[in-house]
Amino acid sequence: MITLSTDYIRKNIAPSDLIFHRGLDLYRNGAFACVDSDPGTGRFVYDVDGRYGDYTTRVQLLPDDLTTSCDCPFPGKGCKHTIAALLDVEQKLKGWEQLGRDENRQKRKAPPDDVCLTADEIREQALADRKKRAGSEGFTVVWGDMLKGEHTVETVKGKQYLVTLHDPPAGKGHCTCPDYETNRLGTCKHLLFLQHEVRRDKAAVARIASEQFPFVDIYWDSVRRRPRLFCERPEGEVRDARELWRDFFADDGDYLRERPADLMALLRRLDGNKRVRFQESLLNRIEHDLLDAELAKIPEDISPALGRIRADLYPYQVAGVQFALRKKAALIGDEMGLGKTLQAIAIGVIKKELFGFSRILVVTLSSLKEQWKREIERFVDEKAVIVAGNPMQRRAVYDADDSLFKITNYEAVLRDVDVISRYNPDLMILDEAQRIKNFNTKTADAVKNIRRRHALVLTGTPLENKLEDVYSIVQFLDPYLLSPLWRFAADHFMLSRQKKGQILGYRNLDRLHEKLKTIVIRRRKEEVLSDLPEQIVNNYYVELTDKQAEIHNGYFAALVPLLNKKFLTPMDIRRIQQLLLMMRMTCDATYLVDRQTNISPKLTELEGIIDELVVQNGHKVVIFSEWTTMIFLIGKYLSSAGINFIELTGKVPVNKRQALIDAFTNNPDCKVFLSSDAGGTGLNLQAADCVINFELPWNPARINQRIGRVNRIGQKSRCINVVNLIAKNSIEEKILAGIQLKTALFDGVFEGAADTVEFSQAKRAELLNQLREMMGEEPVAVSGEHTPAEELPEDTPHYLNPRVLDEKVREVAYDAEEVEAGIPEAEPAPAEAAKGVSDRSADGTAAGSPAESSERSPRPVGEAGRREGVHRDASPERMTEVLNTGMQFISGLMEMATGRKMTGTHDDGRMVHIDHTTGEVTLKFKLPGF
């Protein structure tokens, strides 16, 4: 079998670089689906969503050859559909090869001990890393009065740490950096740096012999994880103090008590004694211990406090609230749909009562900020505000807004870390906390560096399944529980001795599970089914990108004049249908409307949902979308993620659909059923317990049909999760608002029956009123300040989108100014010249309707045009010249195609005439053959 590669496809299959790159774009956008494949025989069959139709592309890999075929109109074998299919085949072959290697690796027995690093070797690696950084990170030092004592070490970024040296040549002492407090090594890179500086100064070494440490140092011993005392002062100086600490510390400095909080008695006795110092890190541990004791005193019966919540919590939710109330930091790891948000809201409100909290910060995904605000205001009598806007506006929310809950997203935390640190939240809630699973990211660092009194983490991803993620999330909650990292690795990772950093397996997971029980509570849906309702609905609000908003609002702008008409013709109804359809498709992905770009925040959001529901928790899911192209795009993601799925669209014959359902039902590895509304009726999909609506249908009955395929008699799970993806500030929010149209009007406008239903004048008026009510808001302004406008391709119906049309009008007006000013310009490409004129005339005649030319004049250039130097008061002579030039060019194209010219029918023989008195523009011409 030949070796298939991108280079081979470019050189041997693609007829030109242009076709190859078009095929590459098609592959990247994913508008195709592999409907049949056999790696053994090298046979692959693809359905491709083409611009002018749906095509079937076939690939056959032979031992020494490659054959392809496609039923598209392209006159050759190497069409762009074939290129896209071959690129996908290449990736499939690589994926299968890797899968085989992974399976072989999993079949291998656990590696012998001599292959893995020991705990001592891992510790030595951790020390070596700190020694290397001590010599390479460019620290500077401000020395204290004596070498035995306190010194300040500053990093290149300006951070300062206080380093205390008990024995400078040996590097013994302690540091205020976070690493020293938790690493259990007894040193850090700052201590090691000072040790090196002292050792290379012979005079300093000689001086140390005559020094005595200047005070009694009581500090946190990070190696033993206990308080410790260090003293070199003469007995006569500290005799009185020694009598006070004798009950707490042995002569060698070891702590004699169990709890750090017991030191509060000694702290009070020694208050004001300058010879004795309690280090800040130790005081923090004492405070932590005292807080745990206070939390343990919270009464078990919290029902009076739950009275403030306008909802009846299920028993397992009450247990979750009770668990977190008694913790300074906790993680609720319930599966999606079990009400983690409500538990978190209740915890926040009750902690306000118990501890006087007034600042609660919720950090979540951008798509969930609106949902959090709605849930808070729905369930409790507290205010919630979303932190948004420019930096000054966001700062004002933190500084001046008195809402108990402030809601932001992870990306914004990275930008606002300084102002949030000043805000100093009492309780910090991390929703979808897997966003900080990688502890090397800047976002994770920013989140974990924010000071807070209490912390709560929500995630439906079980920590046991991703051991690499555990450390980072637990660090945020309790930096002492699993620290240090080298000890965590030594306890639970089998690290290769030959290949640095390679993980060969895991061990002692039962010990890890026991540790996590102290801060983690998790319930699966199967465990609490008896408490759950029939359906749990989650709405995920997804932000449109600037480009999506521009296109969406352009269609909306074209819709408004139609809604303002007093009389609707059948053609108007058709235009309304088209505009509404394009607005909805834009919310899913720009590829659905332009066939070139593929901007889809919804698809990104879906990836996270699938990871939680399918990959992490093993649920079977049905995903519905109205558009075949969107199904192709989703299918490409599922394939790249290695998720086994079934695909059903209207193209699948009815007699073959049951076989697909049987495969989904009976194959435990097949987790996703990807379907158009062809799968929304008459099919039994009860093997799944989750329904994801990639977009909401117009008709509420259709939503019920979709859910009814899953939630039906025989369903093993009595609770169905329903997830709706909704684009914010778009037509989809208006659909969600639940405005119901009468059946006849609904069918006529939204179900494509306008050509068969005759509306009376009264019913048309009713239709208009309902549409105006639903679409009553003005278009939302595009927020992007620096996003360049992208031109839609030629086959996009420009007459539907005046935002795109405005660009063409500005181009024509600007070209006219340049011509008059004598500015030379490059000759436009024929297609662009023709397109510019045709777009303008389409707008001037109300989206191509000659009957309405007297009702609408060409759109003014507007403020954007004036900023670009375009004048609205172009002279009639100039406009006549530009329009006649354009029509002459079109006439030339017509002559090339037919051999005959278009002729003007005005008195002067021109096709364009402007009445200088009224300003009216008239186009009159005769087409060849008429």
Order of alpha helices (4+ residues) and beta strands (2+ residues): alpha-beta-beta-beta-beta-alpha-alpha-beta-beta-beta-beta-alpha-alpha-alpha-beta-beta-alpha-alpha-beta-alpha-alpha-alpha-beta-alpha-beta-alpha-beta-alpha-beta-alpha-beta-alpha-beta-alpha-alpha-beta-beta-alpha-beta-beta-alpha-alpha-alpha-alpha-beta-alpha-beta-alpha-beta-beta-alpha-beta-alpha-alpha-alpha-alpha-alpha-alpha-alpha-beta-beta-beta-beta
